[in-house]
Amino acid sequence: MHGIGGWTDAQIINAIQHGVDHAGNHLYPAFPYASYNKAELQDLVDLVAFWRTLPVSDVPSQPHEVGLPFSIRRAVGLWKLMFASDDFVIQGDLTAEQTRGRYLVEALGHCAECHTPRNMLGGLSRDRWLSGAPNPSGEGRIPNITPGALTWSEGEIAEYLKSGFTPEFDTAGGSMAEVVKNTGQLSDADRAAIAAYLKIVLEVATAPAAP
């Protein structure tokens, strides 16, 4: 059986939250466990239950194509100690709606994995949270979605996450189109919570810069 098909639920959840596979090896952070480590256990149980419903693939797992020093998995453990914090970035006196939005953005949605720039070691620059970053494809940039750059109202943000339509009558494209396919299935309350969170990023961000 290929992939994670032979893993137990506990092994899969351990990989999601701690970046460790069924054999105890460190996983590379291309899998966003540095965000999922903030997820609640019930949500992870539900996620695994969903994965169990997917069709089985007969394609063998492919080996990683990384050279030294990145092929040294013990170094990934050190990377985790430096950058895989389970503390939320945005702190302060948040409303219930903003707190829900923080959970959806920083944990389950792992939005920062694309929208936040990284330092030389690949860690997220928490002092530049959601301020935009180079596109991993090498073409263009992932946009800044802090209030300083994203001037849409909360209602406009929520509508974009539902339909993909911007206030300028444009539509989501590229990888964001795939994101909207998922956010479009959220409840109106959850999309509103994400919008409420995005509007306070600059105002209450107090986390220190990553090394």
Buried (B, 14 or more C-beta within 10 A) or exposed (E): EEEBEEBEEEBBBBBBBBBBBBEEBBBBBEBBBBBBBBBEEEBBEEBBEEEEEEEEEEEEEEEEEEEEEEEEEEBBBEBBEEBBBEEBBBEEEBEEBBBBBBBBBBBBBBBBBBBBBBBEEEBBBBBBBBBBBEBEEEEEEBBBBBBEEBEBEBEBBBBBBBEBBBEEEEEBEEEBEEBBEEBBEBEEEBBBBBBBBBBBBBEBBEBEEBE
